[in-house]
Amino acid sequence: MPRKVDQLIATAEKTVLPKIIGMEGSGQENFDYVLKEIDGTGKYSRIGGCISISLSMAYAHACAKARRLPLFRAMKKGKKYSLPYPLGKCIGGGVHAKNSTTIQEFLSVPMGAKSLSEAVAANKKIHAIVYNALKENFQTFNKKLDLEGGWIANISDEDALGIMTGAAVHTTAETGVRMRIGIDVAASNIYRKGKYRYGQESKTPERQLDYILDLIDEYNLFYVEDAFHEDAFNWFAELTKKAKGCLICGDDLFATNEARLETGLKKGACNSVLIKPNQAGTLTQAYDTIKLAKKRGYMPIVSHRSGETQDTTISSLAVAYSCPMMKIGIVGKEREAKLDELLRIEKTEKLKMNGEING
């Protein structure tokens, strides 16, 4: 991977930088259009999505600094700003952790929070309660975290859901913040030859649908991400139609791509979309996907990535584009930097939480 990154940087220095120097007054959309034209592939496969989004973000920062504005104000696209509800990660499994759960992420939603600071505190509380429950009930628990700050435990998915449910109840009682839970199945990673593999058990798409619906009902799930593999638009549509009171989110399904989102919209697949700017390639394309989602009634959820840095740009993006939720993690320097930026914005700008989360 480092060699590939070095190659991408070398390509950028040779083919991109000479063409963008001196563009400080051209505007974000024009700058991002030039990046797209330089790449020429439409998918940033020549200069790389991480390089293009880094340059796009750097331009946004430079413009904000030149205008002496906070980044989120310089990026503004609507009439109002709002703070996102933080979607936190408590238990990590799947490809993110060996000897762990099959479901990749077990998440917390502090939806009863009246402020961001209250939401962040509630997420930290449930993360600690989950740790104590794992330590007390499972001798094999090694007290390690995955790359996104989720506890790694050699337990079943049902055990993890039970712990999360209990932790949500305790956190609600202790903090007064009503907590709900969610999961990221990351089903593309367990899809083999037309079936979904859970250890030694295989589920057909029909059984996978019933299984996810049962989990939603039994554990009162608020959020389910990537319940089917990345091209299963029709099965996502079935789940969305049958699941009540639950956000059905597409990450691998949409890949922050307008065309894929349009396909999902036509089929009724999901009711929310994960937004990862480096998948889009530029801030403009990320915003275009957010705008399409909002126009058609889908909830856009800005998201961190596994291999994060302490850069906080996505926090400003979530505020500037008034996204109702942000998948951000709970602990770890890379995650907490983004939360700290949101908390700073809350304190200095007196912004409120987005009012769309109220289930």
C-alpha positions in Angstrom: 0.0 0.0 0.0 2.7 2.6 0.8 4.3 2.1 -2.6 0.9 2.6 -4.3 0.4 5.8 -2.3 3.9 7.1 -3.3 3.0 6.4 -7.0 -0.3 8.3 -6.7 1.5 11.3 -5.0 4.1 11.2 -7.8 1.4 11.2 -10.4 -0.4 14.1 -8.7 2.8 16.2 -8.5 3.5 15.6 -12.2 0.1 15.8 -13.8 -2.2 17.6 -11.4 -0.4 20.3 -9.4 1.0 22.2 -12.5 -2.6 22.6 -13.7 -4.2 23.8 -10.4 -1.7 26.3 -9.1 -3.1 29.7 -9.3 -6.8 28.7 -9.1 -7.5 30.2 -5.7 -10.4 32.4 -7.0 -12.2 29.9 -9.2 -14.7 28.4 -6.8 -15.0 24.9 -5.3 -17.2 23.5 -8.2 -14.8 24.8 -10.9 -11.8 23.5 -9.0 -13.3 20.0 -8.6 -14.4 20.0 -12.2 -10.7 20.6 -13.2 -9.6 17.7 -11.1 -12.2 15.5 -12.8 -11.0 16.6 -16.2 -7.4 16.1 -15.4 -8.1 12.5 -14.2 -10.1 11.8 -17.4 -11.5 8.4 -16.2 -14.7 9.6 -14.4 -13.8 7.4 -11.5 -10.5 9.0 -10.4 -8.7 5.7 -11.2 -5.8 7.6 -12.7 -4.9 10.1 -9.9 -6.7 8.1 -7.2 -9.8 9.0 -5.1 -7.8 9.7 -2.0 -5.5 12.2 -3.9 -8.5 13.9 -5.5 -10.4 14.3 -2.3 -7.3 15.5 -0.5 -6.8 18.2 -3.1 -10.5 19.1 -3.0 -10.5 19.4 0.8 -7.2 21.4 0.7 -8.7 23.9 -1.7 -11.8 24.2 0.6 -9.5 24.9 3.6 -7.5 27.5 1.6 -10.7 29.3 0.5 -12.0 29.4 4.0 -8.8 30.7 5.4 -8.6 33.4 2.7 -12.2 34.5 3.5 -11.5 34.3 7.3 -14.4 32.0 7.8 -14.9 28.7 9.7 -14.7 25.9 7.2 -18.3 24.8 7.6 -19.5 28.4 6.8 -17.3 28.6 3.7 -18.7 25.3 2.5 -22.3 26.3 3.2 -24.9 24.9 0.7 -28.2 25.6 2.4 -30.0 28.3 4.4 -29.5 26.6 7.8 -26.8 24.7 9.7 -27.3 21.9 12.1 -25.1 19.4 14.1 -25.4 15.7 13.2 -26.3 13.0 15.7 -23.1 10.9 16.2 -23.5 7.3 15.3 -21.0 5.5 17.6 -19.3 2.1 17.4 -19.2 -0.1 20.4 -18.3 -3.6 19.2 -16.3 -4.4 16.0 -16.2 -7.7 14.1 -16.2 -9.0 10.6 -13.2 -8.3 8.5 -12.2 -5.5 11.0 -11.3 -8.1 13.6 -10.2 -11.7 13.8 -12.0 -14.2 16.1 -15.0 -11.9 16.5 -18.6 -11.5 15.5 -19.8 -12.1 11.9 -21.7 -8.8 11.8 -19.1 -6.1 11.4 -20.3 -3.3 13.6 -22.6 -2.8 16.6 -23.6 0.8 16.9 -25.2 3.3 19.3 -27.5 6.1 18.5 -28.1 8.8 21.3 -31.3 9.9 19.7 -32.8 11.4 22.8 -29.9 13.9 23.2 -30.8 17.5 23.4 -27.3 18.7 22.5 -24.2 17.3 20.8 -22.2 17.4 24.1 -24.9 15.4 25.7 -24.9 12.9 22.8 -21.1 12.5 22.9 -21.2 11.9 26.6 -23.9 9.3 26.2 -22.0 7.4 23.6 -18.9 7.4 25.8 -21.0 6.0 28.6 -22.5 3.2 26.5 -19.0 2.3 25.2 -17.8 1.9 28.8 -20.8 -0.1 29.8 -20.3 -2.4 26.9 -16.7 -2.9 28.0 -17.7 -3.8 31.5 -20.3 -6.3 30.3 -17.8 -8.0 28.0 -15.2 -8.1 30.8 -17.7 -9.6 33.3 -19.4 -12.1 31.1 -16.8 -13.4 28.6 -13.4 -14.8 29.9 -12.0 -14.7 26.3 -12.5 -11.0 26.0 -9.0 -9.5 25.5 -9.9 -5.8 26.0 -8.6 -4.8 22.5 -10.1 -2.3 20.1 -10.4 -2.5 16.3 -9.3 0.4 14.0 -12.5 2.3 14.5 -12.6 2.0 18.3 -15.0 -0.9 18.6 -14.3 -3.6 21.3 -13.2 -7.0 19.7 -14.8 -10.0 21.3 -15.0 -13.7 20.4 -18.8 -13.9 20.9 -21.9 -14.6 18.8 -23.8 -11.8 17.0 -26.7 -12.5 19.3 -24.5 -12.1 22.4 -23.3 -8.8 21.0 -26.8 -7.6 20.4 -27.9 -8.7 23.9 -25.0 -6.7 25.4 -25.8 -3.7 23.3 -29.5 -3.8 24.2 -28.7 -4.0 27.9 -26.1 -1.2 27.6 -28.6 1.0 25.9 -31.1 0.5 28.7 -28.5 1.3 31.4 -27.2 4.3 29.5 -30.7 5.7 29.1 -31.3 5.3 32.8 -28.0 6.8 33.9 -27.9 9.8 31.5 -31.5 10.4 30.6 -30.6 10.2 26.9 -32.8 7.7 25.1 -30.5 5.3 23.3 -31.1 3.0 20.4 -28.8 0.6 18.6 -27.9 -0.4 15.1 -25.7 -2.7 13.1 -23.5 -2.7 10.0 -23.8 -6.2 8.5 -21.2 -5.6 5.8 -22.9 -8.4 3.9 -20.7 -8.2 0.8 -17.9 -9.6 3.0 -19.8 -12.7 3.9 -21.5 -13.3 0.5 -20.3 -16.5 -1.2 -21.9 -18.3 -4.2 -25.3 -16.8 -3.7 -25.5 -17.2 0.1 -24.5 -15.4 3.2 -22.0 -17.2 5.5 -22.4 -17.0 9.3 -19.7 -19.3 10.5 -20.7 -22.8 9.4 -24.3 -21.7 8.5 -25.3 -20.3 5.1 -28.4 -18.2 4.5 -30.1 -17.8 1.2 -31.2 -14.2 0.3 -34.7 -15.2 1.5 -33.4 -16.4 4.8 -31.2 -13.3 5.1 -34.2 -11.1 4.7 -36.1 -12.9 7.4 -33.1 -12.9 9.7 -32.5 -9.2 9.4 -36.3 -8.5 9.9 -36.2 -10.7 13.0 -33.2 -8.8 14.4 -34.9 -5.4 13.8 -38.0 -6.6 15.6 -36.3 -8.4 18.5 -33.7 -5.8 19.3 -35.7 -2.7 18.3 -32.9 -1.7 15.8 -32.9 1.9 14.6 -30.3 1.4 12.0 -29.2 -1.4 9.6 -26.4 -0.9 7.1 -25.4 -3.2 4.2 -27.8 -6.0 5.0 -27.2 -7.6 1.6 -24.3 -7.6 -0.9 -23.4 -4.6 -2.9 -25.5 -5.3 -6.0 -28.6 -6.6 -4.3 -30.9 -3.6 -5.0 -34.0 -5.7 -5.2 -33.4 -7.4 -1.8 -32.6 -4.0 -0.2 -35.9 -2.8 -1.6 -37.8 -5.8 0.0 -36.1 -5.1 3.4 -36.9 -1.4 3.2 -40.6 -2.1 2.4 -41.0 -4.6 5.2 -38.9 -2.9 8.0 -40.8 -0.4 9.9 -39.3 2.5 11.9 -35.7 1.5 10.9 -33.1 3.3 8.8 -32.0 0.9 6.1 -28.7 2.3 4.9 -26.6 1.6 1.8 -22.8 2.0 1.9 -21.3 -0.6 -0.4 -24.6 -0.5 -2.3 -24.2 3.1 -3.3 -20.5 3.9 -2.8 -21.3 7.6 -2.6 -22.2 7.5 -6.3 -25.0 9.5 -7.9 -25.8 6.9 -10.6 -25.9 4.0 -8.1 -28.1 6.1 -5.8 -30.4 6.9 -8.6 -30.8 3.2 -9.3 -31.6 2.6 -5.6 -34.1 5.4 -5.6 -36.0 4.0 -8.6 -36.1 0.5 -6.9 -36.9 1.8 -3.4 -33.7 0.2 -2.1 -32.9 1.8 1.4 -34.0 5.0 2.9 -30.6 6.4 3.8 -27.1 6.5 2.2 -23.7 6.6 3.7 -21.5 9.5 2.4 -17.8 8.8 2.2 -16.1 11.8 0.4 -13.1 9.8 -0.9 -15.5 7.4 -2.7 -17.1 10.4 -4.5 -13.7 11.8 -5.4 -14.4 15.5 -4.6 -16.4 17.6 -2.2 -18.6 18.7 -5.1 -19.5 15.2 -6.0 -20.1 14.2 -2.4 -22.5 17.2 -2.1 -24.3 16.3 -5.3 -25.0 12.8 -3.9 -26.2 14.4 -0.6 -28.4 16.8 -2.5 -30.0 14.0 -4.6 -30.6 12.0 -1.4 -32.3 14.8 0.4 -34.4 15.7 -2.6 -35.8 12.2 -2.8 -36.3 11.7 1.0 -33.2 9.6 1.8 -31.2 10.5 4.9 -27.5 11.2 4.0 -25.1 10.1 6.7 -21.5 11.4 6.6 -19.0 8.7 7.5 -15.5 8.2 8.7 -13.3 5.4 7.2 -11.3 2.6 8.9 -7.9 4.1 7.8 -8.5 7.6 9.2 -6.2 10.5 10.2 -7.0 13.3 12.6 -8.2 15.5 9.8 -11.6 17.0 10.7 -12.9 18.1 7.3 -15.8 15.7 7.3 -17.1 17.2 10.6 -17.4 20.6 8.8 -19.0 18.9 5.8 -21.7 17.3 7.9 -22.5 20.7 9.5 -22.3 22.7 6.2 -24.6 20.3 4.4 -26.9 19.8 7.4 -26.7 16.0 7.4 -28.8 14.5 10.2 -26.3 11.9 11.3 -22.6 11.2 11.2 -21.0 7.8 11.6 -18.0 8.8 13.6 -16.9 6.3 16.2 -16.6 7.0 19.9 -12.9 6.5 21.0 -9.5 6.8 19.4 -7.6 9.9 18.4 -8.7 9.9 14.8 -12.4 9.6 15.8 -12.3 12.0 18.8 -10.6 14.7 16.7 -13.8 14.9 14.6 -16.0 14.8 17.6 -13.9 17.6 19.2 -14.3 19.7 16.1 -18.1 19.3 16.2 -18.1 20.2 19.9 -16.0 23.3 19.2 -18.5 24.3 16.5 -21.4 23.7 19.0 -19.7 25.9 21.6 -18.7 28.8 19.4 -21.6 28.9 17.0 -24.4 27.8 19.4 -25.8 25.4 16.8 -28.5 22.8 17.6 -28.8 19.1 16.6 -30.6 18.2 13.4 -34.3 17.6 14.2 -34.8 14.7 11.8 -33.7 12.0 14.3 -36.7 11.5 16.6 -37.7 7.8 16.4 
